[in-house]
């Protein structure tokens, strides 16, 4: 897979490039150090995934991601940051980015890239725990107006926590096929495209 790395610490970018290319399946097309460079390098290379820091001088990774996704809605952006700030998590979800993991979990980066290439979203364990805290801080969604039943409600909340269909199936003692059917029904009722939009709906609607 072809990726571009953006981090305001050039040493971090170079180290990530070395680590990721060592496996042989990842090619780093370019590295940059700012939000503006993220936009320019994305346009230049159109990488499979943009691996980007959030806190950078001038333009943040969130601001750069918004500009990129407005022009390229299918862009895959994985945020890699030292901050598990609630505001950043919510903003990343609203943008429709493909993941958000902490730099200290460096061993998760390559598996995260592969998961995103398979069409899934990735949030590290620390991020998921913050999502859970966000849920507890906010009032309950009025599910009745969407004709969402109790089982569908459970599935929505588990998806919002970052669980896969397989994990949801195990949690609720269902088959993966049944979970997929429930998810299709939920997306139809809410007029949403995928599980990422469903997670965004969950946090925006609460």
C-alpha positions in Angstrom: 0.0 0.0 0.0 1.1 3.6 -0.7 1.0 6.1 2.1 2.0 9.6 3.0 3.2 10.5 6.5 2.6 14.0 8.0 4.1 14.9 11.4 5.5 18.2 12.7 8.5 16.3 14.1 10.6 15.3 11.2 12.4 12.6 13.2 9.1 10.9 13.9 8.2 11.0 10.2 11.5 9.4 9.2 11.3 6.8 12.0 7.8 5.8 11.0 8.9 5.6 7.3 11.7 3.2 8.3 9.5 1.1 10.6 6.6 0.8 8.1 8.7 0.1 5.0 10.7 -2.6 6.9 7.8 -5.0 6.4 7.9 -4.8 2.7 4.2 -4.2 2.0 4.1 -0.5 2.8 5.7 2.2 0.5 6.0 5.7 1.9 5.6 8.0 -1.0 6.5 11.2 0.8 6.7 12.8 4.3 5.7 16.3 5.4 5.6 18.4 8.5 2.5 20.6 8.3 -1.2 20.7 7.5 -0.5 22.6 4.4 2.0 20.0 3.2 -0.6 17.3 3.9 -2.9 18.9 1.5 -0.2 19.5 -1.2 1.2 16.0 -0.8 -2.2 14.3 -0.9 -3.0 16.1 -4.2 0.4 15.1 -5.6 0.4 11.4 -4.7 -3.3 10.5 -4.0 -2.0 7.8 -1.5 -4.0 4.9 -0.3 -3.8 6.3 3.2 -2.7 9.6 4.7 -1.1 9.0 8.2 -1.2 12.3 9.9 -0.5 14.0 13.2 -3.2 16.4 14.7 -1.4 19.1 16.6 0.8 21.0 14.2 1.8 24.7 14.0 -0.3 26.8 11.6 -2.9 24.3 10.3 -3.9 21.4 12.4 -4.4 17.9 11.1 -8.1 18.2 11.6 -8.3 21.3 9.5 -6.1 19.7 6.8 -8.3 16.6 6.9 -11.4 18.6 6.4 -10.0 20.3 3.3 -8.8 17.0 1.8 -12.1 15.2 2.5 -14.2 18.0 1.1 -12.4 17.5 -2.2 -11.7 13.8 -1.9 -14.6 12.2 0.1 -13.1 8.7 -0.3 -9.7 9.8 1.1 -8.5 7.4 3.9 -7.0 9.4 6.8 -5.6 7.8 9.9 -4.7 10.2 12.7 -1.7 9.3 14.8 -1.3 11.6 17.8 -0.1 11.8 21.4 -3.4 13.3 22.4 -6.7 11.4 23.3 -8.6 14.7 23.7 -12.4 14.3 23.6 -12.7 17.3 21.2 -10.3 15.9 18.7 -12.0 12.5 18.8 -15.4 14.0 18.1 -14.0 16.2 15.3 -12.3 13.2 13.7 -15.5 11.2 13.8 -17.5 14.1 12.3 -15.0 14.3 9.4 -15.5 10.7 8.6 -11.8 9.8 9.0 -10.8 6.2 9.0 -9.1 6.0 12.4 -7.5 7.6 15.4 -4.7 5.9 17.3 -2.1 7.1 19.8 1.6 7.3 18.9 2.6 5.4 22.0 0.8 2.4 20.5 3.3 2.3 17.6 3.0 -1.5 17.3 -0.7 -1.0 16.2 0.1 1.3 13.3 0.8 -1.3 10.6 -2.2 -3.5 11.5 -4.3 -0.4 11.6 -3.2 0.5 8.0 -4.1 -3.0 6.8 -7.5 -2.8 8.6 -8.3 0.5 6.9 -7.3 -0.9 3.5 -9.9 -3.7 4.1 -12.6 -1.1 4.4 -12.8 -0.8 8.2 -12.3 2.0 10.7 -9.7 1.8 13.5 -9.7 3.4 17.0 -7.2 2.4 19.6 -8.3 1.0 23.0 -7.5 4.4 24.7 -9.7 6.2 22.2 -12.6 3.8 22.6 -12.4 4.3 26.4 -12.8 8.0 25.8 -15.7 7.4 23.5 -17.4 5.5 26.3 -16.8 8.5 28.6 -18.4 10.8 26.0 -21.4 8.6 25.9 -21.9 8.8 29.6 -21.7 12.6 29.6 -24.6 13.0 27.2 -28.4 12.4 27.2 -30.0 9.4 25.5 -31.0 9.6 21.8 -34.7 9.5 21.1 -34.6 6.2 19.2 -38.4 5.9 18.9 -38.6 8.6 16.3 -36.3 6.6 14.1 -38.2 3.3 14.7 -35.1 1.8 16.2 -35.8 -1.2 18.5 -33.9 -2.3 21.5 -31.6 -4.8 19.7 -30.8 -2.3 17.1 -30.0 0.3 19.8 -27.6 -2.1 21.4 -25.9 -2.7 18.0 -25.6 1.1 17.3 -24.0 1.7 20.7 -21.5 -1.2 20.2 -20.6 0.1 16.7 -20.1 3.6 18.2 -17.6 1.9 20.7 -15.6 0.6 17.7 -16.6 -3.1 17.9 -16.5 -5.2 14.7 -19.4 -7.3 13.5 -17.6 -10.4 14.9 -17.2 -8.7 18.3 -20.8 -7.5 18.4 -22.0 -11.0 17.5 -20.0 -12.5 20.4 -21.2 -9.7 22.8 -24.9 -10.2 21.9 -24.8 -14.0 21.2 -25.8 -13.6 17.6 -24.3 -14.8 14.3 -22.2 -12.4 12.2 -24.8 -12.7 9.5 -27.6 -11.6 11.8 -25.5 -8.6 12.9 -24.9 -7.7 9.3 -28.7 -7.9 8.6 -29.4 -5.7 11.7 -26.8 -3.2 10.5 -28.3 -3.0 7.0 -31.8 -2.3 8.6 -30.3 0.4 10.9 -28.6 2.1 8.0 -31.7 2.0 5.9 -33.8 3.5 8.8 -31.4 6.3 9.4 -30.6 6.9 5.7 -26.8 6.4 6.4 -24.2 4.9 4.1 -21.9 2.9 6.5 -20.8 2.2 10.1 -18.6 5.3 10.1 -21.6 7.6 9.4 -23.5 5.6 12.0 -20.9 6.4 14.7 -21.0 10.1 13.6 -24.8 10.1 13.9 -24.5 8.6 17.3 -22.2 11.2 18.7 -23.9 14.1 16.9 -27.4 13.1 17.9 -26.8 12.7 21.6 
